[in-house]
Amino acid sequence: MYDLIIRRARLVDDTLADVAVNKGKIAAIGQLPTEATALRSLDLAGNYRLSAGWIDSHVHCYPASPIYHDAPDRVGVESGVTTVVDAGSTGTDDIDHFYALTRTVKTQVLAFLNISRIGLLRQNELADINDINPQQISRTLQDKKDFVIGLKARLSSSVVGDNGIKPLQLAKQIQREHQQLPLMVHIGNNPPDLDQIAELLTQGDIITHCYNGKPNRILTPSGQLRASVERALKRGVLLDVGHGSASFSFAVARQAIALGVLPHTISSDIYCRNRIEGPVYSLAAVMSKFFTIGLSLPQVIACVTENAASALRLPYKGQLKVGFDADLTIFDLRSTPKLFTDAEDESVTGEQWLVPLAAVVAGEVLLTNEGKAIHDFNP
């Protein structure tokens, strides 16, 4: 007797498989005997797809944030996303409050700690270098090591003021003292220049907003990859999409991908305003945009499952394997025209798009609104 059996799920490679869940873990995968039973069964009849649970590596879901805020479950399980990582909404001042709020939600919420103690209390959180307190950060990393999985530094002119590259230098120093925890670096308008930023990054660091259309982007004016970014990628630096309200350009992404510069992770940079008004709407919508610029379904799904789990160092997530966490996403792949818009107001018509139907978290099935609306899907 299992806790849950999902039968005849269509996997990303188009094969059909049954998945059994017990005590929050994947207990079996393949063709299960017909006599296998479970407390709950869900037969997808080959009509709907299943992957490891989607991970959104860059969201803003601290409800008390005065600038960028949202409800964790709204951008999480209600959107088919099993794990979200808040990217620096809180620093050491508010991380305890954020942690307490996440204990009652269904979505697994993790956090990148803003290196400024005030977090996103205001737009220029790194303008006062005294707001970076290495001792406080070290205590938080120790006390909240199951919640805080890395550091976040926003390196654009509106954030750092006159401090230039110095906040990143401090972040790297703190990172070295904590087993090279993942460091996510926001890139935007300069100064500091992206070349300065890229030269400081090392293996496992994450450049978010990698396909932004601002002058301080990863491509040169002639459309080639910046030499500094090419060197960083060779050192093992990772690229994260971080779409957001102002940080994703179809033109830049299309050119970069044509050069072979693919994202390691696809993330939304979602919060209530760009979720409701666009251009983000959901992680699924952001993922769907990449079909229009040359990525396949397996590539897109890898960016929010195994690649994300690897980048975030989440060892039992991101893959459909026995013994891994029973975090799963059930979704549909629609093949009808749909209009998508980037942060530069360029629109393209996509021929394929993703519709999340359910998030399975530790074996519990949580239907999205789209999932509830499908009669043959809801048992």
Secondary structure, 3 states (H helix, E strand, C coil): CEEEEEEEEECCCCCEEEEEEECCEEEEEECCCCCCCEEEEEECCCCCEEEECEEEEEECCCCCCCCCCCCHHHHCHHHCEEEEEEECCCCCCCHHHHHHHHCCCCCEEEEEEECCCCCCCCCCCCCCHHHCCHHHHHHHHHHCCCCEEEEEEEECHHHHHHHCCHHHHHHHHHHHCCCCCCEEEEECCCCCCHHHHHHHCCCCCEEECCCCCCCCCCECCCCCECHHHHHHHHCCCEEECCCCCCCCCHHHHHHHHHCCCCCCECCCCECHHHHHCCCCCCHHHHHHHHHHHCCCHHHHHHHCCHHHHHHHCCCCCCCCCCCCECCEEEEEEECCCEEEECCCCCEEEECCEEEEEEEEECCEEEECHHHHCCCCCCC
